[in-house]
Amino acid sequence: MAITAAMVKELRESTGAGMMDAKKALTETDGDMEAAVDWLRTKGLAKAAKKSGRTAAEGLVAVAVNGGVGVAVEINSETDFVAKNGEFQSMVASIAGAAVNVADVDALKAAEINGTAVETVLTNAIAKIGENMTLRRMARLEGETVVTYVHNAAADGMGKIGVLVAMNGGDEAFGRQVAMHIAAANPASLSEADLDPAVVEKEKQVQMDIARESGKPEAVIEKMIVGRMAKFVAESTLLGQAFVVNPDLTVEAAAKEAGATITGFVRLEVGEGIEKEADDFAAEVARMNQA
């Protein structure tokens, strides 16, 4: 029986198996969908399906650099136990290495590690380790020099926060200081020109409402808003922030002293934006021991 792409898609969606595994299961069972599901289960490749509904908000961010290209990749797991697992860490490092050669997360899922697609590598790890994992996102940064920093490192090149800094001039030591600053200060953008206009406008409206509560005349309020928005921009942008290494200087001024021009940055933190399920430690341990 001819195995169609639609059949493979249906089996993947119902079992959580990788594309090649689903195709092989259908081939082995002559297209019988129910038999293919059983085939995957006997191989341990359908276990991922019952894990896929769980929230994966722990995990690691890994960084890697090749020449003037840097990448940061977030791979999530359900528990911090798995993030500390050597096998999981080895997989994360391999995926980060593959990410240097691709443009986005979809291309990364299709990229191969030792002849196996990253998406399948992850599916196999879910089946083996026994909890949900997701390749959530990746960011790519190019520059004359790209420097990395990992905060709360669990292993070499991976931890809870991963930072990339691209710059022209300067040296790696200064770049690392800037990367550490970014990890701590979490700027919204590089400069005022990069700030989301919607965010700026929302902040302006909030500040105007606050000022009007004071009962001051509109002319006075307008002058107040100019100052408050200048402070907001300075605190929100990397170049405008006070440098954590020397708060008397902005990051932009410190870069100038170091002979560097910062051209971009990336900051990824594990689980940011994911709504985590409330759970207790005992429940987490019990869940890890489920079949």
C-alpha positions in Angstrom: 0.0 0.0 0.0 1.3 3.5 -0.9 2.1 5.5 2.2 0.9 9.1 1.8 2.1 12.3 3.5 -1.4 12.7 5.0 -1.2 9.2 6.6 2.2 10.1 8.1 0.8 13.4 9.4 -2.2 11.7 11.0 0.0 9.1 12.7 2.5 11.8 14.0 -0.4 13.8 15.4 -1.9 10.9 17.2 1.3 9.4 18.7 3.8 12.3 18.9 6.3 10.2 17.0 8.9 11.7 14.6 8.2 11.9 10.9 10.6 9.1 9.9 9.4 6.8 12.7 5.8 7.3 11.7 6.6 6.6 8.0 8.6 3.5 9.0 5.7 2.2 11.2 3.2 2.6 8.4 5.5 0.9 5.9 6.1 -2.0 8.4 2.3 -2.4 8.9 1.3 -1.9 5.2 -0.6 1.3 6.0 -2.7 -0.1 8.8 -3.1 2.9 11.2 -4.0 1.0 14.3 -1.2 -1.5 13.7 1.2 1.3 13.1 0.3 2.8 16.5 1.0 -0.5 18.2 4.3 -0.8 16.3 5.4 2.6 17.6 4.3 1.6 21.1 6.3 -1.6 21.1 9.4 0.4 20.0 8.8 3.0 22.7 8.3 5.7 20.2 4.7 6.5 21.0 5.3 7.4 24.6 5.9 11.0 23.7 2.2 11.4 22.8 1.0 11.1 26.4 3.7 13.4 27.6 3.0 16.2 25.1 0.1 17.8 27.0 2.3 18.5 30.0 3.8 22.0 30.6 7.5 22.1 29.8 8.8 25.3 31.5 12.1 24.2 32.9 15.1 23.2 30.8 18.2 25.0 29.5 19.3 27.8 27.1 22.5 26.9 25.2 24.7 29.3 23.3 27.2 28.6 20.5 29.4 30.7 18.3 31.1 29.9 15.0 33.1 32.8 13.5 30.8 35.9 13.4 27.6 33.9 14.0 26.1 33.3 17.4 23.0 31.3 18.4 21.0 30.8 21.5 18.6 27.9 21.8 16.0 27.2 24.4 15.0 23.6 25.0 12.4 23.0 27.7 11.7 20.0 30.0 9.0 19.5 32.6 11.4 19.4 35.6 14.7 20.8 36.7 15.8 17.3 37.4 16.0 16.6 33.7 17.9 19.9 33.1 20.6 18.5 35.3 20.7 15.2 33.5 23.9 14.7 31.6 22.2 13.0 28.6 19.8 15.9 28.3 22.6 18.4 28.5 24.6 16.5 25.8 21.5 16.6 23.5 21.1 20.3 24.1 24.7 21.0 23.3 24.4 19.0 20.0 21.3 20.9 19.0 22.9 24.2 19.7 25.9 23.2 17.6 23.5 22.4 14.7 21.7 25.7 15.1 24.8 27.7 14.0 24.2 26.4 10.5 20.5 27.3 10.2 18.3 30.4 10.1 15.4 29.6 12.3 13.8 27.1 14.7 11.9 25.3 11.9 15.1 24.7 9.9 16.7 23.6 13.2 14.1 20.9 13.7 14.8 19.5 10.3 18.6 19.7 10.7 20.4 16.5 11.3 22.7 15.3 14.2 24.6 12.2 13.2 22.1 11.5 10.5 19.0 12.0 12.6 16.7 15.0 12.4 16.7 17.2 15.5 12.9 16.8 15.8 13.4 13.0 16.0 16.3 13.3 18.4 14.0 15.2 20.7 11.1 12.7 20.3 13.4 9.8 21.1 14.6 11.6 24.2 11.0 12.2 25.3 10.3 8.5 25.0 13.5 7.5 26.8 13.6 10.1 29.6 9.9 10.0 30.2 8.7 13.6 30.2 7.7 16.3 27.8 10.4 18.4 26.1 10.1 21.1 23.5 12.5 22.9 21.2 10.9 26.3 22.0 12.9 28.9 20.2 16.3 30.0 18.9 17.8 33.3 18.1 20.7 34.1 15.7 23.0 37.0 15.9 25.8 38.1 13.4 28.5 40.6 13.9 32.2 41.4 13.6 32.6 39.8 17.1 29.9 37.8 18.9 30.5 37.2 22.6 28.4 34.8 24.8 27.5 34.6 28.5 25.5 32.0 30.4 24.0 32.8 33.8 23.4 30.0 36.3 25.4 27.6 34.1 24.4 24.0 34.4 27.2 22.9 32.1 29.6 24.5 29.6 27.7 26.9 27.3 24.2 26.3 28.9 22.2 27.5 31.8 19.1 29.4 32.8 19.9 32.6 30.9 21.9 32.8 27.7 23.2 36.1 26.2 24.8 37.0 22.9 26.4 40.4 22.2 27.5 41.5 18.7 29.9 44.4 18.5 32.6 46.1 16.3 35.9 46.8 18.0 36.5 46.4 21.7 37.7 43.1 23.2 36.1 40.0 24.4 36.5 41.0 28.1 34.4 44.1 27.5 31.9 42.1 25.5 31.5 39.7 28.3 30.9 42.5 30.8 28.1 43.8 28.5 26.6 40.3 28.2 26.6 40.0 32.0 24.9 43.4 32.2 22.2 42.3 29.8 21.6 39.1 31.8 21.0 41.2 34.9 19.3 44.3 33.5 17.2 42.7 30.8 16.9 45.7 28.4 13.9 45.7 26.1 15.9 46.9 23.0 19.3 48.1 21.9 18.4 51.8 21.5 15.3 54.1 21.4 15.0 53.4 17.6 14.4 49.7 18.3 11.8 50.1 21.0 8.3 48.9 20.2 6.2 52.1 19.4 3.2 50.5 21.0 5.1 50.0 24.2 6.3 53.6 24.2 2.9 54.9 23.5 1.3 52.8 26.3 3.9 54.0 28.8 3.3 57.6 27.7 -0.4 57.3 28.3 0.1 55.7 31.7 2.5 58.6 32.7 0.0 61.2 31.4 -2.8 59.6 33.5 -0.6 59.6 36.6 0.4 63.2 36.0 -3.2 64.3 35.5 -4.2 62.8 38.9 -2.0 65.5 40.4 -4.3 68.2 39.1 -1.4 70.2 37.5 -2.1 72.3 34.3 -1.6 70.6 31.0 1.4 72.7 30.1 3.1 71.5 33.2 2.1 67.9 32.6 3.6 68.0 29.1 7.0 69.0 30.5 6.7 66.3 33.1 6.0 63.7 30.5 9.1 64.7 28.5 11.3 64.0 31.5 9.5 60.8 32.5 9.7 59.4 29.0 13.4 60.2 28.7 13.9 58.2 31.9 11.8 55.3 30.6 13.8 55.1 27.3 17.1 55.2 29.2 16.0 52.5 31.6 14.5 50.3 28.8 17.4 50.4 26.3 20.8 48.8 26.5 22.7 51.8 25.3 20.9 54.1 27.7 21.1 52.0 30.9 23.6 52.7 33.6 26.4 50.2 33.1 26.4 47.7 36.0 30.2 47.6 36.0 30.4 51.4 36.4 27.0 53.0 37.1 28.5 56.5 36.5 28.5 55.6 32.7 25.8 54.5 30.4 26.5 51.3 28.4 26.9 53.5 25.3 29.5 55.7 27.0 31.4 52.6 28.4 31.4 51.1 24.9 32.9 54.3 23.5 35.7 54.3 26.2 36.4 50.6 25.3 36.6 51.4 21.6 33.5 49.3 20.8 30.2 49.7 19.0 27.5 47.4 20.2 25.4 46.4 17.2 23.0 43.9 18.7 22.1 41.5 21.5 20.0 38.5 22.4 18.8 37.4 25.8 16.9 34.2 26.3 15.7 33.0 29.7 14.3 29.6 30.4 10.5 29.5 30.7 9.9 33.2 30.3 6.4 33.8 29.1 5.3 30.2 29.9 2.5 29.8 32.4 3.7 27.2 34.8 1.5 24.7 36.5 1.3 24.8 40.3 2.9 21.7 41.7 4.7 20.6 44.8 7.9 18.7 45.2 6.3 15.4 46.1 4.1 15.5 43.1 7.0 16.3 40.9 9.0 13.3 42.1 5.9 11.0 41.8 5.3 12.2 38.3 8.9 11.4 37.3 8.4 7.8 38.3 5.3 7.3 36.2 5.6 4.8 33.5 
